[in-house]
Amino acid sequence: MAAELPNPCPAFDDKPNRFSASDSAMEINDRDYQLSLRDRQLRAFFEGALDAMLIMDDEGRYLDVNPAACDLLGLPKDLLLGRRMGEFIEGGICLVVPPPDSESPQPPPDSESPQPPQREYRLLRADGSDRIVECAATPHFLPHRHLAVLRDITPRKSLERSLQQANRDLQQLNQELEQRVEQRTAELSHANHQLQREIAERQIVQDALRCSEAKLNDVLDSTIAAISCARVYRDRTWRYEYISQGTEAVFGFTPQELMADPMLWIMQVLPEDQETVFS
């Protein structure tokens, strides 16, 4: 027999609805099934999450934790329930979540939810070791229930510190290299300046020598005499280095001819005098 039930939303329809007892039971069972399915899905997500997930009450006590949270904190679930987050945070924090402000405007249902704030903490594990975690908190995701998600970022922070140290070392090396380059540049500049000065002084000396040599040659060439300078070797041969212009008047050969053949002047020596000349 059909039964008349009150309308759960009278504001949308003021006409009574008629339901059969079997229809009502099927709808209730379907709702229970959907709720149970959703609960199982949420539980599977909660238990299988790689990040540590912890549910707390208004006083910050743990009401539920997932396996990842147990691994992160180093304690089994039964020893974590009832404890507070501040017990595991370096320096301790007192976490008391105030009730939601009923007067603050609520976002429309179809708007995107704001991202929960993220903070970094140094977490003290049960075995005495520490880990650096990134915490994202979602207060009042259910009445008087608050969710904290902890992600272990210790390897990332360690890598960041290593990179920072490497950058500092690289900067120091660059500074040392720049200083060495500047020092070496200054040394090379000083050496180059000194070399240029020595070259200039040597050029002055060479110019003076050439001038003196030119004056001497002028004096020697103006003299009617055979004046020569030769380098004599151990095998009794020689090579002229200088022959005055007056040699032509004495021997009848120009200096160029004697330079080409050092034995030309020997033909001008009488045979009876050659032994005296070459002894």
C-alpha positions as CSV (number, residue, x, y, z in Angstrom):
1,M,0.0,0.0,0.0
2,A,1.4,3.4,-1.0
3,A,2.6,5.6,1.8
4,E,2.7,9.4,1.8
5,L,6.1,10.8,3.0
6,P,6.9,14.5,3.7
7,N,8.9,16.4,1.1
8,P,12.6,16.7,2.2
9,C,12.9,20.0,0.3
10,P,9.5,21.7,0.5
11,A,10.9,25.0,-0.8
12,F,11.2,23.5,-4.3
13,D,7.8,21.6,-4.4
14,D,4.8,22.1,-2.2
15,K,3.0,19.1,-3.6
16,P,3.2,15.9,-1.6
17,N,5.1,13.0,-3.2
18,R,4.0,9.4,-3.0
19,F,6.5,6.6,-2.5
20,S,6.1,2.9,-2.1
21,A,7.8,1.2,0.8
22,S,9.9,-0.8,-1.7
23,D,11.0,2.3,-3.6
24,S,12.0,4.1,-0.3
25,A,14.1,1.1,0.8
26,M,15.8,0.8,-2.6
27,E,16.7,4.5,-2.5
28,I,18.1,4.2,1.1
29,N,20.1,1.2,0.1
30,D,21.5,2.9,-2.9
31,R,22.5,6.0,-0.9
32,D,24.2,3.7,1.7
33,Y,26.0,1.9,-1.1
34,Q,27.2,5.2,-2.7
35,L,28.3,6.5,0.7
36,S,30.1,3.2,1.5
37,L,31.8,3.2,-2.0
38,R,32.9,6.8,-1.5
39,D,34.2,6.0,2.0
40,R,36.2,3.0,0.6
41,Q,37.6,5.2,-2.2
42,L,38.7,7.9,0.2
43,R,40.1,5.3,2.6
44,A,42.1,3.7,-0.3
45,F,43.4,7.1,-1.3
46,F,44.3,7.9,2.3
47,E,46.0,4.6,2.9
48,G,47.9,4.5,-0.4
49,A,49.1,8.1,-0.5
50,L,52.9,8.5,-0.8
51,D,52.8,11.6,1.4
52,A,52.1,11.5,5.1
53,M,48.5,12.4,5.9
54,L,47.4,13.0,9.4
55,I,43.8,13.9,10.7
56,M,43.7,16.0,13.9
57,D,41.0,17.4,16.2
58,D,40.7,21.0,17.3
59,E,43.4,20.4,19.9
60,G,45.9,19.1,17.4
61,R,45.7,15.5,18.5
62,Y,46.1,12.8,15.9
63,L,42.8,10.9,15.2
64,D,44.0,9.0,12.1
65,V,47.3,8.6,10.2
66,N,48.2,6.8,7.0
67,P,51.1,4.3,6.6
68,A,53.2,7.0,5.0
69,A,52.9,9.1,8.2
70,C,54.0,6.1,10.3
71,D,57.0,5.6,8.1
72,L,57.9,9.3,8.3
73,L,57.5,9.6,12.1
74,G,59.0,6.2,12.8
75,L,56.2,4.9,15.0
76,P,53.3,2.5,14.4
77,K,49.8,3.9,14.1
78,D,48.6,2.8,17.6
79,L,51.5,4.8,19.2
80,L,50.7,7.9,17.1
81,L,47.0,8.3,17.8
82,G,46.3,10.8,20.5
83,R,49.7,12.5,20.2
84,R,50.2,16.0,19.0
85,M,52.1,17.4,16.1
86,G,54.2,19.7,18.3
87,E,55.8,16.6,19.9
88,F,57.6,15.9,16.6
89,I,58.4,19.4,15.4
90,E,61.8,20.9,16.4
91,G,61.1,23.7,18.8
92,G,57.6,22.5,19.3
93,I,54.4,24.1,18.0
94,C,51.1,24.5,19.8
95,L,48.5,23.7,17.2
96,V,45.0,24.7,18.3
97,V,42.6,25.2,15.4
98,P,40.0,27.9,16.0
99,P,36.5,27.3,14.9
100,P,35.5,28.5,11.4
101,D,34.3,32.1,11.2
102,S,30.7,31.9,10.3
103,E,30.6,35.6,9.4
104,S,33.4,35.3,6.8
105,P,32.0,35.1,3.2
106,Q,32.1,31.5,1.8
107,P,33.3,30.9,-1.8
108,P,30.6,29.9,-4.3
109,P,30.2,26.1,-4.8
110,D,31.6,26.1,-8.3
111,S,34.7,28.2,-7.5
112,E,38.2,26.7,-7.1
113,S,39.2,26.0,-3.5
114,P,42.3,28.0,-2.4
115,Q,45.5,26.0,-2.0
116,P,46.3,25.3,1.6
117,P,49.3,27.2,3.0
118,Q,52.6,25.4,2.9
119,R,55.4,25.6,5.5
120,E,58.7,23.8,6.2
121,Y,59.5,22.2,9.5
122,R,62.3,20.1,10.9
123,L,60.7,16.9,12.0
124,L,62.2,14.8,14.8
125,R,61.6,11.1,14.4
126,A,61.3,8.5,17.1
127,D,64.8,7.1,16.4
128,G,66.4,10.6,17.0
129,S,67.0,11.4,13.4
130,D,65.4,14.4,11.7
131,R,63.8,15.1,8.4
132,I,62.8,18.3,6.7
133,V,59.1,18.2,5.7
134,E,56.8,20.5,3.8
135,C,53.5,20.8,5.5
136,A,50.2,21.7,3.8
137,A,47.2,22.1,6.2
138,T,43.5,22.0,5.4
139,P,41.5,23.1,8.5
140,H,37.9,22.0,8.9
141,F,37.7,19.7,5.9
142,L,35.1,18.1,8.1
143,P,33.5,19.6,11.3
144,H,36.3,19.7,14.0
145,R,38.6,17.6,11.7
146,H,41.7,19.0,10.2
147,L,44.1,17.5,7.6
148,A,47.8,17.9,7.5
149,V,49.9,16.5,4.6
150,L,53.6,16.2,5.1
151,R,56.1,15.6,2.3
152,D,59.6,14.6,3.0
153,I,61.9,17.1,1.2
154,T,65.1,16.2,3.0
155,P,66.8,15.0,-0.2
156,R,65.8,18.1,-2.1
157,K,67.0,20.4,0.7
158,S,70.3,18.4,0.9
159,L,70.7,18.9,-2.9
160,E,69.9,22.6,-2.5
161,R,72.5,22.9,0.2
162,S,75.0,21.1,-2.0
163,L,74.2,23.3,-5.0
164,Q,74.5,26.4,-2.8
165,Q,77.9,25.2,-1.5
166,A,79.0,24.4,-5.0
167,N,78.0,27.8,-6.1
168,R,79.9,29.4,-3.2
169,D,82.9,27.3,-4.0
170,L,82.6,28.2,-7.7
171,Q,82.3,31.9,-6.9
172,Q,85.4,31.7,-4.6
173,L,87.3,29.9,-7.4
174,N,86.2,32.5,-9.9
175,Q,87.4,35.3,-7.5
176,E,90.7,33.5,-7.0
177,L,91.1,33.0,-10.7
178,E,90.3,36.6,-11.4
179,Q,92.9,37.7,-8.8
180,R,95.5,35.4,-10.3
181,V,94.7,36.7,-13.8
182,E,94.9,40.2,-12.6
183,Q,98.2,39.4,-10.8
184,R,99.6,37.6,-13.8
185,T,98.5,40.4,-16.1
186,A,100.2,42.9,-13.9
187,E,103.4,40.8,-13.9
188,L,103.3,40.4,-17.7
189,S,102.6,44.1,-18.1
190,H,105.6,44.9,-15.9
191,A,107.8,42.4,-17.7
192,N,106.7,43.8,-21.1
193,H,107.4,47.4,-19.9
194,Q,110.9,46.3,-18.7
195,L,111.5,44.4,-22.0
196,Q,110.5,47.5,-24.0
197,R,112.8,49.6,-21.9
198,E,115.7,47.1,-22.5
199,I,114.9,47.0,-26.2
200,A,115.0,50.8,-26.3
201,E,118.3,51.0,-24.4
202,R,119.8,48.3,-26.7
203,Q,118.6,50.2,-29.7
204,I,120.3,53.3,-28.4
205,V,123.5,51.4,-27.8
206,Q,123.3,49.8,-31.3
207,D,122.7,53.2,-32.9
208,A,125.7,54.6,-31.0
209,L,127.8,51.7,-32.1
210,R,126.7,52.1,-35.7
211,C,127.5,55.8,-35.5
212,S,130.9,55.1,-34.0
213,E,131.6,52.4,-36.6
214,A,130.6,54.7,-39.4
215,K,133.0,57.4,-38.1
216,L,135.8,54.9,-37.7
217,N,135.2,53.6,-41.2
218,D,135.3,57.1,-42.5
219,V,138.7,57.6,-40.8
220,L,140.1,54.3,-42.0
221,D,138.8,54.7,-45.6
222,S,140.4,58.2,-45.8
223,T,143.8,56.7,-45.0
224,I,145.9,55.5,-47.9
225,A,146.9,52.2,-46.2
226,A,145.9,48.6,-46.3
227,I,144.0,48.2,-43.0
228,S,142.0,45.0,-42.5
229,C,140.4,42.9,-39.7
230,A,140.2,39.2,-40.1
231,R,139.2,36.2,-38.1
232,V,141.9,33.5,-38.2
233,Y,141.0,29.8,-37.7
234,R,143.1,26.9,-36.4
235,D,143.7,25.5,-39.9
236,R,145.5,28.8,-40.7
237,T,142.7,30.0,-42.9
238,W,141.0,33.4,-42.4
239,R,138.0,35.4,-43.2
240,Y,138.1,39.2,-43.6
241,E,135.6,41.1,-41.6
242,Y,136.8,44.6,-42.7
243,I,139.1,45.9,-45.4
244,S,139.7,49.6,-45.8
245,Q,139.3,51.4,-49.1
246,G,143.1,52.3,-49.2
247,T,143.8,48.6,-49.8
248,E,143.1,49.1,-53.5
249,A,146.0,51.6,-53.7
250,V,148.3,49.2,-52.0
251,F,147.4,45.8,-53.5
252,G,145.5,46.8,-56.6
253,F,142.4,45.0,-55.5
254,T,139.2,46.4,-54.3
255,P,138.0,45.5,-50.8
256,Q,135.1,43.5,-52.4
257,E,137.6,41.4,-54.5
258,L,139.7,40.6,-51.4
259,M,136.6,39.7,-49.4
260,A,135.6,37.2,-52.2
261,D,139.1,35.7,-52.4
262,P,141.3,36.3,-49.3
263,M,144.4,34.8,-51.2
264,L,144.6,37.5,-53.9
265,W,147.0,39.7,-52.0
266,I,149.5,36.8,-51.6
267,M,150.3,37.1,-55.3
268,Q,151.6,40.6,-54.5
269,V,154.1,39.2,-52.0
270,L,157.6,38.4,-53.4
271,P,158.5,34.7,-53.2
272,E,161.5,35.4,-51.0
273,D,159.3,37.3,-48.5
274,Q,156.4,34.8,-48.3
275,E,158.2,32.7,-45.7
276,T,158.6,35.8,-43.5
277,V,155.0,36.8,-44.0
278,F,153.5,33.4,-43.2
279,S,155.9,32.4,-40.4
